[in-house]
Amino acid sequence: LETVEAFWTAFSDKFLALWRTKAGGDGYPTALFADAGARLALEQEQHTYMHQLWTDAIRFGSAKMIRRILGLAHNIDLEWIEDPDRRALCETRCLRLARELMLNTVSYRTVQEVTAAARHVRSSIASLPA
């Protein structure tokens, strides 16, 4: 979960830094954003774009989690769990998290909120006896 947080934060920071310093192309030509009002509009557009990208990433990741458990392309990390009860517990946790993220995507505005949900799902479903 710490890796997820570090990845998204680094990606987001680098993506926006590149957009701000290496702007070009047809979508957002630099000449359109020369004055202060236009730069503010561009910052708002960048925020909107990143929010949509974040929402799409959560939804795609949720669908991928469900597909990798219930579909034909299983996840090897779960497949390697030999104890069927432990494996079922892990799959249940993953499916519960995926469902929550898919249905309530707009409730998760930051990567920390997503990882907190994962920690909550992990602790809310009873563990197997030792």
Order of alpha helices (4+ residues) and beta strands (2+ residues): alpha-alpha-alpha-alpha-alpha
